[in-house]
Amino acid sequence: MTIESDNAKEEIREIVETCIRCGLCKELCPVFKIMREEQISPRGKAVILDNGNYEKIVYECTLCKACETKCPLNLKLCKAFINARKVLVENKKELPENKEMIKNLSKTGNIYGEKQKND
């Protein structure tokens, strides 16, 4: 583990351990509205992270911060999800799609891998 990863885990812990599990964050979450699965909800992801599990489920978030607007404690859940993504990348557990986007970006200058048209 690196210092950055350890710091990210500490910041995640500080955010999610404060969560009171009220569920108000679910109300505006666009991903939860479609999926209707508790582990996909911001609260579900907070519980997973609070248990020390860094799962790829944190990628199931648009980072729109809608959950943060309803949180009575003003928790920065999206910051926790971003940090969890960093931890996953550090541990070589990022999504294959992310690897592909990075490869495309370095190769063609855009995430889709399409060559730029010269005007």
N, C-alpha and C positions, 0 to 999 in steps of 0.2 A: 504494500500500500504506500501511496505517496502522501506527502503532507497535504496536498490539494484535496485528495480523496478523503483523508481523515477530517479536514476542515469542512468539506461538503457534508459528510455524515453527521458531524456535530451540529451544523446549521439545520439540517433536516430534523434531527432529534429535537432541537430547541423549538422548531415550528410545530411539529406534529404532536409532541407530547402535551402541548397546551390545548389541543383540540378537545372540546367537550362532547363531541360526537352528536351534536344536536340535529344534524342533517339539513339545516337550512341551505347549505351550499349546493345541495342536489337540485334545488328548485330551478335554478337558472342554467345549470350545466348543459350545454348542447349535446355533448356526447352521452350523458346519462339519459337525456330525453329520448334519444334514439335507441340506445342499447338496453336500458332498463335493467341493468345488472348492478348490484350493490358494489362489487369490487371495482367497477368502472367509475363510480361516483367519486367526487373529491373526498368525501368522508371515507369511502372504502379504500382509496389509495392512501389516505392518511393513516388508517389503521394498519395497513400492510407495511408502510414505512416505519410506523411506530414499533412494530414487532421486529424491526431490523431486517426485513426482507426487501431486497432491491430487485424488483421484478420488472420485466419489460412492459407491464401494464401502465407504467408511468408515461409511456409513449401514447397511450390512449387519452390524450388530453390536448386540446387546441391551444392551451395557454392563454385563453381569452380573458381570464381573471374574473369571470362572472361569479364564480364561487366566492371570491374575495369580497365582492360588494355586499353579499348577504351574511357574511360571517360576523357574528356578534362580537368576536374577539379580534377582528381585523387581522386574522392570520394570513400570511403570505404563502398560501399553499402552492401557487405556481412556482415560487422560488424554490420550495422544497422539491417539486417535481423536476425542475431544471437541474437541481443539484443531484437528484437521484439518477437522472440521465447521465450526468458527468461521471458518477460512480460506476454505472454500467459500462460506459465507454472505457474508463480506466481498467476495468476488469475484462475487457474484450468481449462484452456481452451486448454490444449495440445491435440494432436491427440490420439485417442485410441491406434493406432499402437505404439506410443511412450511409452505409459503406459505398453503395452504388452512386448516391448523390455526390459524395465527396470525390469519388473517382471521376465522375462526369465533370464536376466543377473544375478540377485541376486539369483535365484533358481538353475541355471545350469552352470553359468559361461560364457554363450554365449548368444547373442541376439536372437538366433533361438529357444532356449529352448531345444536343443538337449543335451543329457547327453554325457559327454566325454567318449570315448572308452579307456579302459586301454590297453596299448600295452603289 
